[in-house]
Amino acid sequence: QVQLVESGGGLVQAGGSLRLSCAASGSTFSINPMGWYRQAPGQQRELVATITRGGNTNYADSVKGRFTISRGNAKNTVYLQMNSLNSEDTAVYYCYAGTYVRNYWGQGTQVTVSS
């Protein structure tokens, strides 16, 4: 079993920055990819960014160049540095961890960008 806890969400003005953190606990040895997804009201959950244990990253086109995903040295934490935020980034952000058996999701953290 894996548990994921996000932190760092909140309210920020357009053009500002925010850093999200996610800490995994439990059977963390089984995790390879981690990442972030987001869901706005009335929309499907969409990929924001992912990162493997080896450091390979993947970003949604909408955040490329503005967001940076990184992994802690122990590989059981993941961060999302969000810069140049705009109103379209407003969503609930969910931490993701993938294992061979199943995927895990955090409870979500709200990011609201005001203009």
LINKA-V936562 format. One record per residue. SS is DSSP state (a for helix, b for strand, c for the rest). PHI is phi in radians with two decimals (999 if undefined). OMEGA is omega in radians with two decimals (NA if undefined). Layout:
ss: [SS	SS]
phi: [PHI	PHI]
omega: [OMEGA	OMEGA]
This chain:
ss: [c	b	b	b	b	b	b	c	c	b	b	b	b	c	c	c	c	b	b	b	b	b	b	b	b	b	c	a	a	a	c	c	c	b	b	b	b	b	b	c	c	c	c	c	c	b	b	b	b	b	b	c	c	c	c	c	b	b	b	c	c	c	c	b	c	c	b	b	b	b	b	c	c	c	c	c	b	b	b	b	b	b	c	c	c	c	a	a	a	c	b	b	b	b	b	b	b	b	c	c	c	c	b	b	b	c	c	c	b	b	b	b	b	b	c]
phi: [999	-2.22	-2.04	-2.15	-2.24	-1.63	-2.68	1.85	-1.24	2.84	-1.80	-2.49	-1.34	-0.95	1.58	-1.49	-2.26	-2.67	-2.12	-1.67	-2.22	-2.43	-1.94	-1.72	-2.42	1.66	-1.45	-1.20	-1.09	-1.49	-1.43	-1.93	-1.28	-2.33	3.13	-2.32	-2.14	-2.47	-2.48	-1.61	-0.96	1.34	-2.03	-1.35	-1.16	-2.22	-1.19	-1.83	-2.85	-2.35	-2.60	-1.61	-1.05	-1.40	1.66	-1.25	-2.07	-2.48	-2.19	-1.15	-1.00	-1.20	-2.01	-1.04	1.58	-1.93	-1.86	-2.32	-1.73	-2.54	-2.20	-1.13	-1.07	-1.39	1.21	-1.89	-2.29	-2.42	-2.20	-2.32	-1.53	-1.99	-2.05	0.87	-1.18	-2.31	-1.07	-1.24	-1.48	-1.12	-3.08	-1.53	-1.78	-2.00	-1.35	-2.25	-2.42	-1.88	-2.19	-1.11	-1.44	-2.86	-1.70	-2.11	-2.32	-1.34	-1.37	1.68	-2.34	-1.39	-2.07	-2.14	-1.91	-1.72	-1.92]
omega: [3.13	3.04	-3.12	3.14	3.12	3.01	3.05	3.11	3.13	-3.12	-3.14	3.10	3.07	-3.08	-3.12	-3.08	3.11	3.07	3.08	3.09	3.07	3.12	3.10	3.07	-3.08	-3.10	-3.04	3.12	-3.08	-3.09	2.84	-3.10	2.94	3.13	-3.09	2.97	3.11	-3.13	3.04	-3.14	3.13	-3.11	3.05	3.06	-3.10	3.10	3.00	-3.13	3.05	3.11	3.10	3.06	3.13	3.08	3.07	-3.07	3.07	-3.10	2.92	-3.14	-3.07	-3.11	-3.10	-3.11	3.12	-3.11	3.07	3.08	3.12	-3.07	3.07	-3.08	3.11	3.07	3.09	3.02	3.10	-3.09	3.04	3.06	-3.07	3.12	3.11	-3.09	3.06	-3.04	3.13	3.08	3.13	-3.09	2.90	-3.12	-3.09	3.01	-3.10	3.01	-3.12	3.01	3.11	-3.06	-3.06	3.03	3.11	-3.12	3.00	-3.10	-3.14	3.07	-3.06	2.99	3.13	-3.14	-3.13	3.14	NA]
